[in-house]
Amino acid sequence: MITKKQNKAIELMFEGNLSQKAISKELGIHETTLSRWKNDKDFIKAMSEYTEATIAKSTPKALSTMIGLLKAKSELVRFNAAKDLLDRAGFAPNDRVDLNVESVTFVDDVPEDDTNG
């Protein structure tokens, strides 16, 4: 279980615009305390849960943004938005090709030109 200060530290760290020194000052703790928290398994677990919850809350907005990009003026932006949506929906092209061939024979079907030889 983590403390209220530790929860606040996670929120401040997630915002990403404060240094460790600034976060420590905001919380009224020493920087080494924050460093120790970052290595604590309960703190790490709480950070992971906070990250997952924040991403889950942002998913509808992110999807709406991608769908909105399908109407962009730029053909490249529209293409990339469509490709990304299709890829994430499971329609990604299959890059793997299985070849079960025991031997290959190459046939040269281009006639030899005797005039250059």
N, C-alpha and C positions, 0 to 999 in steps of 0.2 A: 504494500500500500504506500502511496506517495503522499506528500504533504501538499497543502494549498500553495506554498511557495514553489514547490517543484512543478506543480501544474501550471502556475503562472510562468515559470521559466520555460516550459515547453511551448506555451503560447507565444512568448516573446522570441524564442529561437525560431519558431516556424515562420514568423513574420519576415525573418531574414534580413532586416535592415539595421539590427543592433549588434554591436560587437559583444563578445563574452564579457568584457569589462563593463560595458553599458548595462547589460542584463544584470550582472552582479550588483552594480550600483543601484539599479531600479529595485531590486529585491532586498537590498540591505544585507548582502552576504559577501563573503570573500570569493575571489575568482577561483581559488583552489577548491572551494566547496562546490561550485558549479562544475568544475572539472571532475570531481569525484562523483557527482550525481550522474554525469554523462556515462560513467562506467558501471553504474549500478543497474542490475538486471531488471528491477522493478521500474526504474526510471526509463530504461530503454524500451521496455514493454509498453509503458504509458505513451512514450513518444510515437511508437509504431501505431498504437491504437488511435492516437490523435490524428496522425497522418492519414490513416485509412478512413476515418470518419470525415475528415475535411475533404478528401478526394471524393468520397461517396456523395457528399452534399453538393459538390461542384459538377458532378457528372451531367445532370440535366442541362446546365448552362453550357457546358463544353459541347454537348451533342447539338444543342440549338445553334451554337456558333458554327459548327461544322456544316450543318444543314444550310445555314444562312450563306455560307461561302459558296454554295452551289449556284448562287445567283450573282456572284462577283462579276465585275466587268472583265477582269483578266481571265483569259482562257486557261492559263497555267494554274491559277488559283482554283478555278472550277475543277480542272482535271485532278489536281492533287487532293482536293476535298472529296471528290467522288471516289478516287482510288483509295484513300484512307478509310472512308466509310465502308466501302466494299471489302477491303482487306480485313477490317475489324469485325465485319459480319460473317466472315468465313469464306469469302469468295476470292481469296488471294490466289494468284496463279501458282501452280505446282512447279517448283524449281527442280524437283528431283525427277530424273528419268531413269527407269530401270531397263537396262538392255541385257537380254539373255541371248548372247550371240557367241557361238563357238569359233567361227572364223568369218573373216571378211575378205571378199575378193573385189579388187578395184579393176574396172574395165576402162581402158583409155579409148574413148570413142571419138577422139579428135584425130583426123587423118594426118599422117606425117606429110610435111611439105618438102618435096625433094629439091625444090629450087633454092632453098636457103641452106642446104646441107652441104 
